[in-house]
């Protein structure tokens, strides 16, 4: 999975890129085809937007379904954590829809002798 990070009006911390790659690569455990994920980080310059001044938007592209989540918080990492939580919830829903829940028990099966 390719990860593209775009920033507007902000500078990233050195370890932010590593954290983003770790958390997004952990999403590969679900059986959902994602070619690339775009991470867009926006910083609002208005001081009245202090609690929601950092916004992170995650968008997936690929053969699978389009997944998009966004969150606004007081810093980049908190906003990313909230956005990745929503992103993981959507991926988990898609993964569970594709599972086969055919649960035949021994009582439901017919015995052939």
C-alpha positions in Angstrom: 0.0 0.0 0.0 1.3 3.4 -1.0 0.9 6.2 1.5 0.9 9.9 0.3 1.0 12.7 2.9 -0.1 16.2 1.9 0.1 19.2 4.2 -1.3 22.7 4.1 -0.2 25.5 6.3 1.7 23.2 8.7 4.9 21.4 9.3 5.0 17.8 10.3 6.8 16.3 13.3 9.6 13.9 12.4 7.9 10.8 13.9 4.5 11.6 12.5 5.2 9.9 9.2 6.4 6.7 10.9 3.2 6.6 13.1 1.0 7.1 10.0 2.8 4.3 8.1 2.6 1.9 11.1 -1.1 2.4 11.7 -2.1 2.3 8.0 -0.1 -0.8 7.3 -1.9 -2.5 10.2 -5.1 -2.1 8.2 -3.8 -4.7 5.7 -4.9 -7.5 8.0 -8.4 -6.9 6.6 -9.1 -8.5 3.2 -9.9 -5.1 1.5 -7.9 -4.1 -1.6 -6.4 -0.7 -1.2 -3.7 0.5 -3.5 -2.9 3.9 -1.9 -4.1 6.1 0.9 -3.9 9.9 0.8 -3.4 11.6 4.1 -4.2 15.3 4.0 -3.3 17.5 7.0 -4.8 21.0 7.2 -4.1 23.7 9.8 -6.6 26.4 10.5 -4.9 29.7 11.2 -7.9 31.3 12.9 -7.1 31.4 16.7 -10.8 30.9 17.5 -10.6 27.4 16.0 -8.1 26.4 18.7 -9.7 23.1 19.7 -10.3 22.1 16.1 -7.4 23.8 14.4 -5.9 20.6 13.0 -7.8 18.5 10.5 -6.8 15.2 9.0 -8.5 13.6 5.9 -7.9 10.0 5.0 -8.9 8.8 1.5 -8.3 5.4 0.0 -7.9 4.7 -3.7 -7.8 1.3 -5.4 -9.8 -1.6 -6.8 -11.8 -1.8 -3.6 -14.4 0.6 -2.3 -13.7 4.3 -1.7 -13.2 4.9 2.0 -12.9 8.5 3.4 -12.7 9.7 6.9 -11.8 13.0 8.5 -11.4 14.4 12.0 -10.6 17.7 13.6 -8.7 18.0 16.9 -6.2 20.2 18.8 -3.1 18.7 17.2 -2.1 16.5 14.2 -1.7 13.2 16.1 -5.0 13.5 17.9 -6.8 14.3 14.7 -5.1 11.4 13.0 -6.1 9.0 15.8 -9.7 10.0 15.5 -9.6 9.7 11.6 -7.9 6.3 11.7 -10.5 5.0 14.1 -13.3 5.9 11.7 -11.2 4.5 8.8 -10.7 1.2 10.6 -14.4 1.0 11.4 -15.3 1.4 7.7 -12.7 -1.2 6.6 -14.0 -3.6 9.3 -17.5 -3.3 8.0 -16.5 -4.0 4.4 -14.4 -7.0 5.6 -17.3 -8.4 7.5 -19.7 -8.1 4.6 -17.4 -10.2 2.4 -17.1 -13.0 5.0 -19.0 -16.2 4.6 -21.0 -16.9 7.8 -22.3 -20.3 6.8 -22.4 -22.0 10.2 -23.8 -25.4 9.8 -23.8 -27.3 13.1 -24.0 -31.0 13.5 -27.7 -30.8 14.3 -28.5 -29.0 11.1 -26.5 -31.4 8.8 -28.1 -34.5 7.4 -26.3 -37.6 8.0 -25.6 -39.8 5.0 -25.1 -43.4 5.7 
